């Protein structure tokens, strides 16, 4: 892109320009705001000390300079910025508007590291001018960043000091290399920001690889603006600067794994280099700091060994469906070889991942594939007599032949067949990349023909509100029209009307999930969505493709929050108590939203109409994350394993940005969407080794944004260490119910993932290869579930989710006790006593589940039955495949109070 660089003369703006050039962008001009007839402004936005050297800096780079005077007046100093005529931000707008008009620039380079104040205002200006912000230093580790600058030959000197431990007569004029040891010492002693991001010091760059000539300081003037004996403040004025030719004229750029800037070959990291730590044995964003990668893998092997069950034990633990497994056999083997990276990014792992084939495995697979052409295996016994790689190839061949004979009307679901393949491969411990044709970003291990729902889906839009002001909106559907855009507009209109009917506004929404029929129509869908949410800090969002039926273009659910209004208080004592509670509630209910739109090496930019994260009190919602390399906004190569690792790093970094002590392990509950059943094993492995009892559902869908293989949708709680965990289950008729539940000690927050399966307990993945008869019986049994079965299942789920509000009890209290806050809207009825609000999200396996009408009617009847105990809303959604082959219903339930 053509880029104009905002420069102050300091090290940050110059090194950010180097990062831009390394990424392939072209710096076409420099831009600067400076004070009139003053050395320095006390500005919230701009570094102005040293501004008299900007013109010679532009000459050193051989680039045009665009400058404008600013008065440095900040009329809006809040978290958000609204365009205001006399604010200093409007000076920036005018300057960049001129640059865009005259130079046709597409992006702006900004050297911000940690200042949200600056970032928000620059992004506001860029949004209004349709420019992209390039802030490659954003949220970088400052110690590491300072070392990079020094290593990349950024020669900058200190021109201002204003911090404890920095003295004007001792430190002004010293270079970064000279100051580095002292800055690190002051960091440890006083908490100083080693890059000066807290205003501790300012710099001016005399030379860097982008300069064609170096700047020489001939004469300076030292100004002491504060002679405080503990923390003096002083700065330098340049009175004479000259240019000196460099021994090696630079300016050229060579591409490669990094960027070589200048003819002297200075190496500058590119976006792919900033994700290389995914391949190291440990790194702080993900791995347990107490264990290396090798130790973690050994622990996993020992855990799998302890949890493994023999064939007879599996059958004895199953219900009536288990007897059909008696005729099937399993095989176990392992593959150990060094993986070869299949992309320019060096993916170094200690064992073959799901789609990183080894040379030995590829050779064996080719041999067995040739044998399969002449004599395909007729039964599962063939697996026991071959090598591990041969087993994988035989599985793929068998599955492929099944897919060729599968039709839309056959009870044997394609997704179920492929799900069984993935589980067999997982149990064998094999590399699953046995496909003969490799696709983009790591091909699935076998052909997968997705079945779409052909039956009508008729969700009904409803809302449930609890006493604290949380509102769940579910069942919002855009359907009935031929045009996707009309369907999307219909869903948004329903969402707006439902919010208004309950006393809420769209600005109160904090989380929205979109299930669209075709992700290829995302651009048009996003334009309509942006018109509805064209305001500061829009809600966090997840968008995935779902196998919706014809005529159903989008299904939507959402979460909103508005501070509850206190009820009538009679006594003075009650009023005092209510005032204290209201103050605490206001603090806990404060809304914080992060909407970073600039491209950086930190995490993917959200240039669209949704935020990375929204935090209300202790609850943090994070937008759906995929494996985008932040600096290039492209999907990482290498397949499912690196995609899982990078996606989880994004979640970890966003959690830390929203909370100083936040981490990946704060996640309570979420959904992992994948595009192939074979990816579930790797996604589950990467997730469970890095979290503390977080419950996760795994859903297979046709497609994800940017052709990603995996996307995580999660929410976290600040006090995750105060949550309990349990696994429970029961049998309902011929069906196995398995529940994983988490709830905090106060019992005002709970989440559940429930699997309804036709056979083995769904918590185990050590399953045998399945025959057509078993898969067919699974489909028939799943489709035979009755309304009575569903009612019993839902009762069990909601009883566990409520815990202290079992459906077997009646509420004995009447009226509203003093001090109880009233609700902004209704809570599923006209009850005087606020009810707990519950959101249920039910995924069902296409072609292996009862009729959609039966599911929806059962949920409707159940909601009516328990309306005196809880306000329940629900969304029903089709999925290509669920957690494993025998699971045909998956229910996610959430309750906040």
N, C-alpha and C positions, 0 to 999 in steps of 0.2 A: 504494500500500500504506500501511497504518497503521504508522508508524515511531516507535520510541523512540530517542532520540539519546544516545549516551554522550558526556558533556561533561566536559572538564577546566577549561573556561574559556578555553582557548587558541584561537589563530587556526585551527588545523587542524580541530578539531571543529566550529567555527562555520561555516567555509567548506564543509565537507562537508555540513552541514545545508542550506546554500544550494543545493548541487548536488542534493541530494535533492528539494527543493522545485521546482527547475527541471525535474527529470525527472517531475514530477507526483505525487510521494509527499506524504503528509501527516504532519508532525511532530506527534505527539499528547502527547508528554511528554519530559522530560529525565531522565537517570539519571547518578548519580555515586557513586563510592566515595571515601571520605575517611578519613584517620587520626584516631585518638582522642587528643585533648590533645597534638597535635604539629603543628608547622608543615609538616613535610615528611617523607615516607618515602623510604628508599633502595629503591625498588621497581623490579623489572624490567618491570612491566606498566603502572603508572599514574603520570601526572603529578599530584602532590598539592600542589605549591607553588601558593599562591593559592586553595586550596580554600575559604577563608573568604568568597570572593566569589561562590560558585556560587549561593547562594540568591537574591542580588539579581540575578544574571544571569537566572535563571528568571523572576523578577518582571518583568524588562525585556522578556522575550519573551512574558509572559502565559501560561506553560505550567506544568502541574504538575511537581513535582520529586520523584523517587524517589531516596533516598540510603541508603547502608549503610556502616557502619564496616568497615575492613579493617586487619588487622595487617601486611599487606604482606610476608608470609612466603612465599618461593618455595622449595618443597621439590623441585620438578622444573624444572630449568633446561636440559634437553636440547632437541634439535630437535623432538621430538614430546612431546605431553602426554597423560598418562593420568590420568583423574580421581582426585584424592587429597584426602582429607578436610581436611587442614590447609593446603592450598595456597591462595594468594590468588586463584587463578582460580575456586575454588568460591564465593568471595564474589560474584564476577560472575555466576555461575550462579544463585545465590539471588536476586540483585537482578533479573535479567532474567526469572526464573521468576515473580516477583511481578508484574512489569510485564505479562507475557503473560496471566497469569490475570485481572488486574483491568482491563486495557485492550484485550485481544484484538489485540495488535500482531502484525504479520506479519514485520517486519524490524527490524534494528538498524543505526543509522548510526554508523560508526567512522571516525575521522580518521587512521588509520595511513597512512604514506607509504612506508616502506621496511623496517620492522621485521618480519621473519619471525617472531620470537619472539612479538610481540603478535598478529600475524595468525593464526598457528596456534592460539593459545589462544582467541581470540575465535571463530574458525570451529568449534573443538571445542564450545564452549558453544552456539553457534547450531545446530549439527548435533543436539545432544542435545535442544534445545528446539524443533526444527523451525522455526527462524527463518532468515531470509536476511540475510547480512551485506552492507551497502551501504558500500563503501570506495572512493568515487570518486576519492580522491587517490592511490590505490595506484600506486607506481612512476612517478609523474609527474615530469617534469623540474623540479627544485626551483627553478631560476632563473625559469623560465616560470611556475611555480605561485605564487611569491612576487609576481611582477608582477600576476598575475590577482587575487590577494587585495587588493592595493593598489588596482587599477583598480575592483574591485567594492565598494570602500568598507568593507572590513573594517578597522576602526580598533582595532588591538591594540598594547599596549605591552610592552616587555621587562620581565619581573619576575624573571628569574634569568639569570646568565651563568656559564659554566664552560668556557671555551675560550681558547686562545691567541689574543690579539688583541682580546678583550673584557674590559673593566675595569668593575667594579661602580660606582665613583663617577662614571664617565663615560657609561655606556651604560644603566644601569637607569632605567626610566621613560620611555625614548624610544620613539617610535612606529615602526612598520614602515617607513613612508615616510621618516622621518628616518634610519633605520638602513640602508636598502637599499644606498646607495653603499658604505658601510663593509663591509657583509656581503659584497658582491661583491668588494671589494678583498681581504678576508681569505680568501675562497674561492680567489682566484688565488695568494695568498701562502702560505697554510697548508693549503689543501684543506678549508676549513670548509664544512659543509653549510649552504647559505644559508637553508633552512627550519628549521634547528636539529634535524634528524632524528637527528643523532648525540648529542643531549643538550647541544649547545653553548650553547643558550639556551632559555628558556621564555617564553611570552607569556600575557597576559590580555586578552580582548576587551572593550572599553568600548562599542563600537557597531558595528552592521552592519545591512544592510537588513531583516533579520528582527526586529530589536528594535523594540518599540513605544515604548520610552523608552531614552535613553542613560544610561550609568553615568558618574558623576562621582567622581573620587578626591579625597576631602577631606583624608585624612591617611594617611600610611604610616610603616612602620618598616623601616629597612634593616639587614639581618643579613649580616655577613661571616663565612661559615663556613670559609673558608680564606684566609689572608693571604699565600699564596705570592707571592713577588715577580715570578715569571714568568707564572703563570696563576692569579690570585686567583679565588675563587668567592664569589658573594654573591647574595642574593635579597631580595625585597620582601614584607613582610606588610602587608596592608590593615587599617588600624585604623578607618577610616571611609569608607564608600561611600554615595552617595546616587543617586537616580534623578531625571532631568530630562526633562520632556516634549520630544519632538522637534518641530521646526518642521512637518514633514510626517509625519503618522501613517501607518505602512506596515503591511505584513503581507499585502497581496493578491498574487496571482500571476497573471500573464497568460501565456498560451501563445503560441508562435511558433517561429521558427527558433532562438531562445534563450529563456531564462526571464527575464522582467522582474519582478524582485522588489522590492516596495515601490512606493509611488505615485510615487516620484521616478524610477522607470524605470531602475534599475541593471540592466545586461545581464549575465546569467550564462550561460555556455556550456552547451549541452545535449549529449547523446551524439552527435548528428549533426554538431555543430560540431567535435568532436574527431577526425572523420575527414575534415574538409575539406582537410587537407593532401594527401590522395590526388590532388587536382586541380591541385596546384601543379607548377611545372616540375621541381622537385627537392625531395626531403625525405630526411632522413638514414637512415630505416629501409630504404629500397629502392634509390634511384638511386645510381649511381656518382657520388661527390661531384665528380669531375673533368668530368662531362658534364651538360649540361642536357637536358631532355626533347627539345628540337628537335634537338640534336646526336645524341642516341641514335637518333632516328627517321631522321636522315640516314645514319648508319652502317648501320642496318638496310637501308635502300633500296639502298645501295651493295653490301652483302653479298649481298642477293637478286639484284642485277644480275650480280654475278660468278659466283654459283652457278647462275644460270638456264641451262637447257639447251634447245636447239631441239628441235623435234619429231623430226627425224631422229636427233639424238643420243640422245634418250630411247629410241627404238626400237632403235637399234644397241646400247645398253647393256643392254637387257632380254634375258631368256632366251627359251625357246620361246613363252611366253605373250605376249611383246612384239609378235609379228607381228599379233596381233589388234587392235593399236592403230593399225595403219597407215591404217585407213579413217576414224579419228576426227580431229577438228580441235579446236584450242584458240583461245580468244579472250582478249585482254588489254586491260584498261582500268583506269582509276582514278577514284575519286570524291573530290572535295575540297570540303568545305563545313563550316560550323560546326554542331556538334551541339546539339540542343535537349534540355535535361534533361527526363526523363520522370518525375521523382520530386520530392518536396519537397527532397531533398538536391541541391544544385547540382553536377551532374557536368559539369565543364568540361574538355574535351579538345581537342586540336589537330586531330584527324581523326576521322571517323566510326568507331566501334568496331563489333564484330560485331552488336550488337543496339541500337545507338543510331542510328536512321535520320535522315537529313537531310531537310529539306523538299524539296529538289530530287529526291532519290532516291525519296521517297514519291510525289511527283507523277508521276515517270516510271514508277514501278512500277504506279501506278493506271492510267495510260494503256495500258501494255503488257498489264496484266491484262484490260482491256476488249477489247483486240485478240485476246487469247488465247482468249476465250470464243467468238468467231466463227471464228477460224482459228488453232488451236494449232500451234506449230512442229512439223514432222514429223521434223526431223533436227538434228544439232548445227550444221549450217551456218547455222541461224537466228541463232545466237549471234554470229556474226561480223558480221552486218549490222545489229545494234542497238546502242544506247548501252549504257553499263556498267550502269545501273539496269535497263534492259530485259532485259539478259542475266540478271540475278539473278531477275527475275520469271519469265522463261521457264524457268529452271532449276527454280524452285519448282513451276511448273505441270506440267512434265514429271515431276518426282519425285512429285507428288501423284497424277498419272494412273497412274504405275507402282504406287503403293501401293494404289490401288483395285483393281488387277487381281492383286495379289500374294496368294497363299494360303499356308497353313501348309505345304503339301506341295510348293510350287514351289521349285526349286533356287535361284532368285534371292532372296537374303536381303534382307529389308526394311532391316536395319541396313546392309548393304553398299550398297544403293541410296542411302540417306541419307548414308552416308559419302562416296560419290562426289560427291554434291551439295555437301557441305561443302568438299571438295577443289577442285572447280571454282570455287566462290565464292571460296575462299582464293586460288587462282591468279589470279582476275580482280581481286583487291584490292577487293572490293565490301563494302558493308554487307549483312549477310545477313538483316536483319529484314524479310522480305517476306511474312511470314505475315499473313493477313487478320484474324486474331483474336489479340490480345495476351494472354498469360497472365501469371501472377504472376511478379514478379521478372525480367522479360525473357523473352519467349516464344522458343522455338526458331524457326529461320528457315523450317522446313517441317514438315508433319505427320510424326510419327515413330511408327510402330506397332512396339513392341518385341516381338521374338520370344523366347519363353522356351524353355528346354531341355525337350524332351519325353522324351528318353532317360534311363534311370536313370543316376545318378551314384553311384559307390561308392568314395569315398576310403577309405584305410586309415590309421588313426592310428599314427604312428611317431615316434620321438625319436632325435636324434643329438647326441652330446656330444663336445666337443673337449677337449684337454688343459688348457685354461685355465678350464674350468668353464662355458662357454657351452653351452646346450642349446636346440636348435630342435625344436619340436613341430609336426607338420604332419599334414594329412589327417584332422583331428578333425571328425566329422560327426554331426549330430543328425537322424536320419531314421527312417523305418519306422513312424511313428505318425501318426494323424490330427491330433493336437493340437500346435500350435507350442510350447506351454509344456513339454510332455513332451519334444519334440525338443531344446529348449534345455537342459533338465535332463540329458538323456542326453549331450549334448556336454560339459557341465561335469563330469559324473561321469567321463567318459572322460579329460578333461584332468586331473582330480585323480588318478585311478588311474595314469595314465601318469607323472605327476610322482613319485608315491610309489614306483612301481616302479623309477625311476631314482635314488632317493635325494634328491629335491627336494620342496619344499612350495609351496603356492600363493603364499606370501609371497615366493618366489624369482622369480616371474614378473615381467618388466619390460615386456613388450609383447604385446598381444593384438590380433588382427584378426578381426572378426566379419563374415561375409558372410551376410546374412539373406535369406530369400525375399521378405519383405514388410516394408518399413520402417514401414508403418502399424501393425504389431504391436510396434513398439519399446517402448512403455511396459510392456507385459506382459513382454516379454523382459528389459527392464532390471531389473524387480523380482526376477526369478529370478537374474539376474547379480549383483545387489547382495547377495543372501543369501550367495553364494559368496565375494564379495570385500569383506565387511564388516569391513575392518581399515584401520589407518592407511596412507596412501600406497599405494593400490592400483595395479596396473600401468597404464601408459599404454595407450590403446585407440583403435582405429579401427573404425567400424561403417558399412557401406554395404549397399545392396540389390543383390542379384545375381540374374540370371535362372535360379534353381535350378529343377529339375524338381519336380513334385508329389511329396509325401512326403519331400522333403529340405528341412528348415526352416532349417538353419544349417550353415555350414562354418566351421571355426575353425583358425587357426594361431597359434603363440605363441613367445616367446623367454624363456628363463629364465637366470639366472646365479647360481652359487654358487661361492665360493672353493674352488679345487681343493686337496686335501690332499696334502702332500708324501709322497713314497715313503720307503722305508728307506734311510738314508744310512750308509755303512760307516765312512769315515775322518773324522778330525776336520777336515781341510781341506775335505772335501766338505760336512760339516755347517756349517762357517762360511760357505762359499759359499752353501749352501742357505738359511741364515738370512738373509743379505743379500737373496737373491732373493725369499724369502718376504715380507720386510718391504716390498720394492718392490712386490711383487704385491698385498699387502694395501692399500697406498696407491693403486695403480692400479685395484684392484677395488672401491674404496669406492663404495657406492651412494648416490646423491643423487636425491631425488624431489621434485618440485614439484607440489603439489595446492592451487591457489588456488581457493577456493570463493566468495569475496566478489565481488560485482558492482562493477566499476570501469570506468574509461575506458582501461585498459591493454590487456587482451586478454580474450577470453571466459572467463567463470567456468566451472569444472568442478564443478557442484553434484552431479553423479552419481558413481557408484563407479569413477572412473578419474582418473588424474593428467594434468596437462598434459605432463609430461616426466619421463623417467628417465635419469639419467646414470650410467654405470659406467666408470670410467677415462676414456678418451678418447672413448668412444662415447656419443652422446646420442640417445635416441629421443623423438620428439615426437608427441603424439596427433594424430589426424586433424583438420585445421583447415578450417573453412568460414567464409564471410564474414558472421559475426555482428557487428553493431555492439556493442561491449562494454558500453556503458552501458545499452542497452535490450534486449540479447540478442535482437534481431530481425535478419533478413537485410537487408543493404543493398539499396536499390533501384538501378536503373540498368542491370542486365544483367550480362553476363559480364565485361566489362572491370573495372568497380569491384569485382566479387566477387573477381577474380584479385588485384587490387592489395591489397585489404584482407586477404585470406587470407595473402598472402605477408608482409604486415606483421606479422600475428599470429605467424607462424613466426619472423621475425626477432627480435621482442621476446622470445619464449620462449627462443630460443637465447641471447640476451644475458643473460637472467635466470639461465640455468643456468651460464653461463661469462662471467666479466667481459669477456673479449675475444671472446665468441661473436658470430657474425653469420650472415646468411642464406647467405653464400658458404661456410660450413663444411659445408653439406649435400653428402653424397657420392652419395646414391642415393635414389630414392623412386618413388612412383606417384601420378599425377594422375588422379583419377576425375572424369569429366564426364558430363552427362546427355544430350548431343547431340553427334554427330560434328563439327558446325560450330563447337563451342566449342574444339576442340583447337588450332586455329590461334592463337587469341588467348591461350589458356593457355600454349602453347609460347612465344609471343613474349614474354609477360610474365615467364616463368621464365628464359629463356635470356639475356635482357638483364641479369639481376641475379645470376647465379651464375657460378662458374668451373668449367666442364666437369662440372658435376653431371649425372649420367645419370638421365633421367626416362622412365618409361613412361606412356603415355596410354591409359586404358581407359574405354570408354563403358558405363555401367550404367543401369538403369531409373530409379533414384531415389537421392537422398542425403538425409541428415537435414535437417529444416526446409525441405524443398523447395529446397535449395541447388543451384546449377548446377555447382559445382566443389568438390572436396575434395582436399587434398594430404596424403599420407602420406610422411613423410621421416625419415631418420636422418642424423646429422652426426658428424664426427670433428674433434677439437680441432686436429689438425695437418693440415688439409685441403690446406695448401700443400705438403705432402710426398707428394702423390698424383700418379701419372702417369695419362694418358688415352690411349686408342687406339680407333680404329675399324677393324674387320676384317670379313671376310666370305668366303663361299665359295658354291659351288653344289652342291646335293645333288639329283641327278636334275633334275627340272624346277623346282626350288624354289631361291629365293634366300635365303641366310642372312646377316643383317647383325647385327653385334655391336658394342656400345659397352661398353668395360670401363674400370674404374678400380681402381687398387691402389696401396698406399703403398710407400715405399722399402724398408721392412722386410719387405714381402710377408706381413704377418700380418693384412691386411684387404683384401678385394677384393669387387667387385660387378660384375654384368653385366646388361645388358638386351639380349635377343636377339629379333629379328623374323624370322619364317619367312613368306615371301610367295610368291605364285604368279607375280609379274611383276616390275615395276620395283623397283630398289633402294629400300628403304623409308625411306632417310634424306632423300629429296627430297619436297617437297610441291608442286612445280610440275608438276602432272599435268593431263592433258586430260580433257574430259568423256567419260563412258563410255556405251557402248551396252548394251542388254539382252544382246546376244550375249557381250560381254566379261564382264559380271557373271555371266552363267550359266556361262561357261567357267571363271571364277575359282572358283565354287562346286564345279564338277565336278572340277577339278584339285585343289583343297584336300581334297576328300573322298576322293581317290584315293591319298593319301599312304599308304605302306606301313610295316610295322613296321621293315623294314630302313632306310628313310629316317629314321624317328624315332630309331633307334639311332645312326645316323651323325650326326644333328643333335645329340643329347644328348652324344655323345662329343666333338664339336667344342666344345660349350658348356663342358663340365666341364674339358676340357683347358685352355681359355683361362682359366677361373676359378681352377684350381689353379696354373697357370703353371709352377711348379717341381716339380709332382707329375704329370707326364703319364701317362696310362693305359698308354702303351706300355712303361713301365719297371716292373720288379718291385722291391719293397723288399728290400734285401740285409741290412739289420740285423735282428738277432733279439734278443729279450728287451727289457728296459727298462734303458736306460743309467742310471748313478748320477745322482741328482738330478732325474730326470724325475717330475713330479707325477702322482699317480694320479688317476683320474676319480671323481667322485661316483657315476657310474652307467655303464652300457654305452655304447658308441659304435657301435652297429649290428652288433656281433659280439663275439667273445671275444678279439680281438687284444690281444697284450701291448703292442705299440707303438701309442700313441694316434694316431688318424687325424684328418686334417682333416675337419671337419663342414661339410656344404653343405646349404643349403635352397634348393630350386627351387620357384618359384611359376609355374605354367603356366596362362595364360588362353587360351581358344580362342573363335573367333567362332562364335556359334550359327548353325546351318544352313549353315555354310561350313567345316566341319572334319570330320575323320574321326570314327568312332564313339568314344564315350567309353570303351568297353571296350578299344578298340585303344590309345588314349592311356595308360590306366592300366596295361595289360599291358606296353606298351613301357617305361614308367617302372619297373615292377616288375622286368622282366628286366634293364634297364640297372643298376638298383641292385644286383641280385645279382651282375652281371658285375664291377662295380668295387668290391665290398665289401672287397677286400684293399688298396685304395688310398684310399678315402674313404668316410665315412659319409654317405649321401645320403638326405634325406627330401624329400617333395614334396607339393604340394597342387594339384589340378586344378580349375579354375573356369571356368564359362561367362561370356562377355561379349557384350553386344549388338553391339559393334564395337570394332576395335582402332585402332592408330596411323593406318592409312590403308586404302583399299579393298582393296589386294592382300594385306594381312597377315592371316593366319588363325590364327597361333599367336604368342604373345608369352611369353617366358620371362624371369623375373627370378631371378637367382641371387646369393646372399650367402654370404660366408665370413669369419668373424672368428677370429683365433687369438691 
